[in-house]
Amino acid sequence: MNDPDLADPFAHLKQRASERADRTVDRIRAGVAALKSTGRKITAESLKQITRDLEPGFAGLSFQVIRRNPRAYAVYREAADAFPASAKPDRKPHGKRRRGAGGGTRTPRSSYDPLQSLSKKDLGRRIRTMEEELETGRRQRGALAYDQQAVLAKVLRLETEIILLQIEKPHP
């Protein structure tokens, strides 16, 4: 009854994922060592290129793969030129949090997305403003389409009149 295969049916998948994660860490360490030995800058793109060169047939480690693996990302952060030596960790240890009044201000989690620094009220205002602008644009496009149809109808009538006048006019 206590068969280890029945205890965790996904043990083999977890084992393979762990092996892949270890392989990623090994690849990034080898890439960092190769870049340091040649004196090149350690960036995500240079790591991708060097891991591609070190292992023919391998596409290279993308930044997303490095970022998803906490141990590989730690190796990358320690070695990368983009991070200062005295960089603080990404997250603070979690203590008791209070929601509501007196909670303090939140800092944006990413420096590349300015929308994350906005409050929910400001985001709501932006959404409403954009929805209104979208509706105004739709109305304007509708009016333009109607005007375009009216102009096309007028052109068609005028072309028809021209043809009728040419038919009525005797040819010399």
C-alpha positions in Angstrom: 0.0 0.0 0.0 2.8 2.4 0.7 4.1 2.4 -2.9 6.3 5.5 -3.4 4.9 5.9 -7.0 1.4 6.3 -5.6 2.5 8.8 -3.0 3.4 11.5 -5.6 2.4 10.7 -9.1 4.3 13.8 -10.3 7.6 12.9 -8.7 9.2 12.2 -12.1 8.1 15.5 -13.4 9.5 17.4 -10.4 12.8 15.4 -10.8 13.1 16.5 -14.5 12.3 20.1 -13.6 14.9 20.1 -10.9 17.5 18.6 -13.3 16.6 21.3 -15.9 17.0 24.0 -13.3 20.4 22.6 -12.2 21.4 22.5 -15.9 20.5 26.1 -16.4 22.5 27.1 -13.3 25.5 25.1 -14.7 25.1 26.8 -18.1 25.0 30.3 -16.6 28.0 29.6 -14.5 30.0 28.4 -17.5 28.8 31.4 -19.5 29.8 33.8 -16.8 33.3 32.2 -16.5 33.8 32.3 -20.2 32.8 36.0 -20.4 35.0 36.9 -17.5 38.0 35.1 -19.0 37.6 37.1 -22.3 36.9 40.3 -20.4 33.6 40.9 -22.1 30.6 42.6 -20.3 28.2 40.3 -18.7 24.7 41.1 -20.0 21.7 38.9 -20.7 22.4 39.1 -24.5 26.2 38.3 -24.1 25.2 35.3 -21.9 22.8 34.1 -24.5 25.4 34.4 -27.2 28.2 32.7 -25.2 26.0 29.8 -24.0 25.0 29.3 -27.7 28.7 29.3 -28.6 29.7 27.0 -25.7 27.1 24.4 -26.6 26.6 23.9 -30.4 22.9 23.1 -31.1 21.7 25.0 -28.0 19.8 28.2 -28.7 21.4 30.0 -25.7 19.9 31.0 -22.3 17.3 33.7 -22.8 16.7 36.3 -20.1 13.3 34.9 -19.4 14.7 31.4 -18.6 17.3 33.0 -16.3 14.7 35.2 -14.6 12.3 32.2 -13.9 15.1 30.2 -12.2 15.8 31.9 -8.8 19.3 30.3 -8.5 20.3 31.2 -12.0 19.0 34.7 -11.6 21.1 35.0 -8.4 24.2 34.0 -10.2 23.4 36.4 -13.0 22.8 39.3 -10.6 26.1 38.7 -8.8 28.0 38.6 -12.1 26.1 41.1 -14.3 27.6 44.5 -15.0 24.1 46.1 -14.9 23.8 45.6 -11.2 26.0 47.6 -8.7 28.0 45.6 -6.2 25.9 46.9 -3.3 22.6 46.2 -4.8 19.8 45.6 -2.4 17.6 42.5 -2.7 14.4 42.8 -4.7 12.0 42.1 -1.8 12.0 43.0 1.8 11.2 40.4 4.4 7.5 40.3 5.0 6.3 41.5 8.4 2.8 42.3 9.5 1.1 44.4 6.9 -1.8 46.6 7.6 -4.2 47.7 4.9 -6.1 50.9 4.8 -5.2 54.2 6.5 -1.6 54.7 7.6 -0.3 52.0 5.3 2.3 54.3 3.7 3.0 54.7 0.1 4.0 51.9 -2.2 6.9 52.1 -4.5 6.6 50.8 -8.0 7.8 47.3 -8.5 9.3 47.8 -11.9 11.2 50.7 -13.3 10.1 50.0 -16.9 6.4 50.4 -16.4 5.3 53.9 -15.3 1.7 52.8 -14.9 2.6 50.7 -11.8 3.5 53.9 -9.9 -0.1 55.3 -10.3 -2.8 54.8 -7.7 -6.0 52.9 -8.5 -7.9 56.2 -8.6 -5.5 57.6 -11.2 -5.6 54.4 -13.3 -9.4 54.5 -13.1 -9.4 58.1 -14.4 -7.1 57.2 -17.2 -9.3 54.3 -18.2 -12.4 56.4 -18.2 -10.7 59.2 -20.2 -9.4 56.7 -22.7 -12.9 55.1 -23.0 -14.4 58.6 -23.7 -11.7 59.3 -26.3 -12.3 56.0 -27.9 -16.1 56.6 -28.1 -15.5 60.1 -29.5 -13.2 58.6 -32.2 -15.8 56.0 -33.1 -18.5 58.7 -33.4 -16.1 60.8 -35.6 -15.3 57.8 -37.8 -19.0 57.1 -38.2 -19.7 60.7 -39.2 -16.8 60.6 -41.7 -18.1 57.3 -43.2 -21.5 58.9 -43.6 -20.0 62.0 -45.3 -17.9 59.7 -47.5 -21.0 57.8 -48.6 -22.8 61.1 -49.3 -19.9 62.3 -51.5 -19.6 59.0 -53.3 -23.4 59.1 -54.0 -23.0 62.7 -55.4 -20.1 61.6 -57.6 -22.1 58.7 -58.9 -25.1 61.0 -59.7 -22.8 63.4 -61.5 -21.1 60.7 -63.5 -24.5 59.4 -64.5 -25.6 62.8 -65.6 -22.4 63.2 -67.6 -23.1 59.9 -69.3 -26.7 60.8 -70.1 -25.6 64.2 -71.5 -23.1 62.5 -73.7 -25.7 60.1 -75.0 -28.2 62.9 -75.7 -25.6 65.0 -77.5 -25.4 64.1 -81.2 -22.0 63.1 -82.4 -20.6 65.2 -85.4 
